[in-house]
């Protein structure tokens, strides 16, 4: 990586110091500051002629071109869609800051998927997500509006869920209110800035309100690249995983978007919109990285086993998991287990499975407390009972008895005594299973 050195020309003998100490050489606010000067190590060794009476910053370039990568890993997109969730904003700001630190260059946005879909589905999805990130970074409202069109497959098409998510992510949004009140509040606050139709406040998510929501969402502070930057979008599908999981495996680590920032231009250039398995471009981009920045956002794991009254696993059972206006469906595995990862902001979900009576449905409420699906707490209570640590009556709630039982377990095992189901306590319980 290049090294920056501050040089002061205020004395006959030029003094070198690490750039982090340059303030010590620039105490005089009247002392003019020159633009950064980039030189090679050989040029520096040969000597520089710098005027006195100025503060100079010299950047010594290494032989390797600077390439920075920002990786957005985890729950940053709606399922099957390219909608960039509010949880991604921290990562987007990291991209903009990384480009600012680099000073100039070209950006390449690369989308990846896990292996839960077929390659012919994952390849276009990874490219769609990369293009959605490019559009967000460049405030391309029209690109996002196209995601609502009827030509988009229904499972990928955006709708009221995405528009409301954008509205509720705004810093001045009304929180905790019904949808109609939230929309009316947004329209009332922004009717002077946008053409919202007549009447402007109707509590409906029409095309004009939808456009206004996208504009405001893209206008969040620190999320836009400079005008001169024209990022390239590229999709890698499931072809270059971080972790080799095999086919059909959900992986937050592999489901990611990477933004490569090339100081001296993208090398090598992408051969097309997507990289095929075994292609050489992506490995070359990774090999060129001089700095990595990872941004991770994990969802809440819902990991439940369905059993009959005699504890026989209910294998191959179709289920539906609902939260907000989103719906997940699937089939339990051979052990009767279903596993879903839901966004971290979700606080409750509803699970529906076929009942014993034909045509009937059993429904279960799943509440999320501090990122823990409450049925998991029942399992914890049962485990503590097995360890002869009374957790009180088994209940789908974090009771005071369970808190005290966890505290006893933590104290006995030399863990920090918090009474909470933290990561260390969970690991210790699993280790004793």
N, C-alpha and C positions, 0 to 999 in steps of 0.2 A: 504494500500500500504506500501511497505517497506520504512524505513527511513534511509537515509545515514548520518553518522556522521563522521567528521574528528577528528582524535585523534593524538595529538603530544606527542611523548615520549621524548622530549628534556629537560623536566624538571622533577624533582622527582614526582610532583603531576600531574597526567594525566588531561589534559584539554579537555573538550568536546565543540564542536561548530557545528552549522549547516554546512552541506557539502558545501553550497554555499559560505561560508566564509573561506574555507580551504586554499585559496591562502595566507591569512594573516598569516598562520602558516607555510608557506613553502616559505619564501622569499629567503632562501639560495639555489641557484641553485645546490650546491654541496650536499645538503641533500638527501640521497637516499629515494626512494619511494617504499613501499611494495605493493604487489598485494592486491586488495580489500579482506577483510575478512568478510564472512557472518556468523552472529550469531543470535540466538533467543534473545528475550527480557530477558528471564530468565538467559541465559548465560551472557548477558551483566551485569545484576544486580549482578550476582555472582562474577564478576570481571574478567578482562582480564590481562594476563601477556604479555606485549609488550616491546620489546627492545627499549632503548633510542637511540637517534642519528638517528632516522628514522621518516619519515612521514607516518602515517597509515590512511587508509580509511576503516571504519567498516560499513558494511551494516546490519542494524537490520531488520530481516525478520518478517513480520507480519504472523499471522496464516493462512491467505488466500493466496493461490498461485497466483502469478501475471499472469494476462491475459490481454493483450492489444488488442484492435480492431481498425483497420483502415478501414473506410467505404468510398468507391468510389461511389458517388451518382450522377446520371445524365447522361450527354451525353458523355460517355466514350467508347461506342461501335457503330459500324455501324449498321443500322437497320437490324434486323433479322440475324445478323452475330456475330461472336465472335472476329472480328478484333478490337484490342485495339487501339483506336484513339490517335493521338498525344496529345490531351487534357488531356489524362490520366497520362501523364508522371509525373506531380507534385504529384499525388496520389501514383504512384509507388515509387517515391523517399521517400515519407512519410513512406511507408511500410518498405523500406530498413533501413531508419533512426530509425524507431521504433524498429526494430529487433536489430540494433546496440545498442540502449539504453537499451534494455532488457538484452543483453549480450549473451544469448543462449536460446535454447528452440525449440519447434516445431511450424510449421506454418500450418494453415488450411485456405484454400481459398474457400469461399462460394458464389455461384452465386444466384441471385434472379431476377425475372422478374415482370412486372406489369401484369394486367389481360386482356390485349388486345388480347392475343391468347388463344387457348384451352390448358388445362393442359397437354395433351399428346404432345403438341408442346413446351410449356414453360419449362417442366421438363428437357428435353435434352438440350434445349438452355441454361438454367442456368448452367448446368454442362459443356457444351462446353466453355462458357465464363470463368468459373472458371479454366478450364484446360488451356485455352489460356493465362490467367494471370500467372499461374504456369510456363508455358513454357517460358513466357517472363522473369520472375524473375530468371529463371535458364538458360537463353540463349539457349533454346532448339530449334534450327533452324529447325530441321527436322519436329517437330510437326507443326510448322507454315506452312512449305512447303506443308504438307498434305492438308491444307485448300484450295489449288488451284486444287486439283485433280478432275477428272471428276466424281468420285464416290460421291462427295459432292453435295447435291441438289443445283440446279442453284441459288435459292434465298439466299443460305448460302455461296456459293462458292466465294472465293476471286479471284480478277483479277487485271487488270491494275489500277483501282481506288485505291486499297489498296497499291499496290507497289509504285505508285506515291506519295501517302500520306506519306509513310515512307521516301522516298527520300527527299521530300520537308520539312520534319521535322528535317532533319539533320542540324547542326549549320552552315555548309559551303555550303549549297545547294543554287543553283541559284533560286532566287525568281522572280515571275511575268513573267516568260518566257513561251513560248509554250511548250507543253509536250515533243516534240522531242528534243528541245534544252536543257530542264531540264535533260532528260535522258542522252544525249550526255555529258553534263557537269559532271554528276555523274560518268559516265563510264571513262571519261578522268582523273578525280581526283583519281579514285580507281582502275584503271587497273593494277597498280603495286602491289596492295594488294590482288586482287582476280583474279581467272581465269574467264575472261569474254568472252572467246571464240576467234575466229578469223573471222573477225576483232574484237577487243575488244570494239571499239567505233562505234556503228551502229544506235544509237537512238531507239533501240527496246528493249522491256521488255521480253527478252528470259529467260529461266530457270536459266542461270548462273547470269544474272543481278538481277533477282528476289532473288536468294540466297544471293548475295552480299548486296542487300538492306536490307534484314532481319537481316543479321549479323551486319551491321552498325547501324540499328535502335535499336537492342538489346544492342548495345555497348554504348548507350548514358550514360553519366556520372551519377553515383549514382542510377542505376536501377537494379542491380544484387545482389541477396542474396549470402552469403558465400557458398562455395562448400559443407560444411557439412550439410547444411539445405536441406531437401527433403520435400517440401510442399505437403499437401494432398488436392486434389480438391474435391469439393462436391457441389451438386446442390439442391436448395430448391424450384425451380420453383416459383409459385405465392403463395406458402402456408404460408409464414410468412411475410406479408406486414408490413411496418412501419405505413402506413395509410390505413385503411380499406375503399376501394373505391367501392367495389362491382365489378361485372363482366364487362368486356369490357371497362375498363377505363385506359387510358394512364396516367402513373404517373412516373415522374422522380425520386421521392423520393423512390418509391418501386423498380424501376429498378436500381439495385445496385450490387456491389461485395464487400464482406466484407473479410478482412484478419484478422483472429484471431491468435495471437501469445501467445502460452502457455509456460510459463517459465519452468514448471515441467511436460510437456507432455500433449497431447490432452486428456481431460477428459470431458464427455465420448467419446470413440472412435465412429466414424460414423458407423452406422449399414450397410451402403451400399453406392452406388454412389449418391443416391438422398434421401431426406427426404420427406415422405408422409405427408399429412395433419394430424395434431394432434400428430406427432412423438415427442418424448421427448428430443432428443439430442440438437436440436437448442435452445430451451428455456433454457436448462442447460448451454450451452456455453454463452448465453447472461447474465444469472444470475451470471456467474463467472467473468465477466469483472471487472477489476480494473482501467482501463483507456480507454477512447474512443477518437478517433481522426477522425473527419469527413472531407472529401475532396469533395467539390461539384463543378460541372461544369454545368451550365444551358445553354440550347440552346435558340434559338430565336423562339418565338411563332408566328406562322402565323395563325391568327384567322380572317377569312373573311366570310362575308355573301353575297351570290349570290342572286340577285333579278331580276325580270323582269322589263320592262320599267315602269310598273304600281306599282312597289315596292312589288309585290307578291314574297314571298321567293321561290327560285328554289330548292325545296326539292327533295331528291333522285337522284341528278344529279351526274353522274360519273365525276371525275376530275383526272388530272395528274399534279403533281408538280415536276419539274425538277430542279436540281442544280448540276453543275459539270457533272459527269457521273452517278449520282444517280437519281433514279426515285421513287417517291411516288405516289400511286394511292388510291382512296377511293370514298366514296359517301357522299354527303352533308346530314345533318340531317334534321329533320322536319322543322327547321327554315331556311334552306338553308345555314347553317354554315358549314365550313370545318375548322378543327383545326389540324395543324401539328407542330411538334417541329423539327427544323433543326439545325445542328451543329453551334456553335457560330462563326466559322471561315468563314461561307458562307456569301457572300456579295450580291448575287443576285439569283433570282429563276424565273422560267417561269411557269405560271399556264395555263393549257389548259382545256377548257370545251366545250361541244358540242354547236354549234351555232344553230340559229333558222332554218337555211337551213339544211336539212338532209345531212349527210356526211361532213359538214363543221365544222371547229373548231375555236373557239374564243381563242386567246392567249393574256396573260397579263404579262408584265414584273414586277417583284416585287424586288425592291432594298432594301437592308438592310443597315441602317445608324445607327451606335452606338447601334446595337442590337434591332432596331425598324424596323418592316416591314412598308414601306412607306404608303401603303394604310391606316394604322392606323393613320398617320398624317392627312389624309383627314378627318377622323372621328373626330380628335382633332380640326381641323379647323372649322368643322361644329358645334361642341359643343361650341366652343368659340363664334361663331356667335350667337348661341341660347342664350348665356349669355350676348349678346350685347357687346362683345369685338371683334372688327373688326380684323380678321386675314388676310384680303386681299383676293384676288382671290383664290378659292380652287384649290390646285395643288398637284400633287404627288411628292412634294419636300419640303425640310425644308427651306421656303422662309424667307426673312428678316421680312416681315409682320407677319408671324407666330411667329417668334422669339420675336418680340416686343409685340405681343398680349399675348404670354405666360408670358412675363415679367410683363405686366400689371396685369394679373390674379394672378401671384405670389405675387406682391406687395399688391394687394387688399386683399389677403387672408393670409397675414402675413408669406409667405413662403420665403426662400432664393431666391433672384432675380437673376436668371441665364439665363433666356430666353431659357432654355433647357427643354425637356420633361423628367425630372428625375422622380424617384420613388415617391417622395412626391407630385409632381405636378399631376402625373397620378392618385394617390390615391384621391387627392382633386377633380379632375374632375369627377372621378367615383362616389364619394360621393354626388356630386351635380346633378348627372344624374336622 
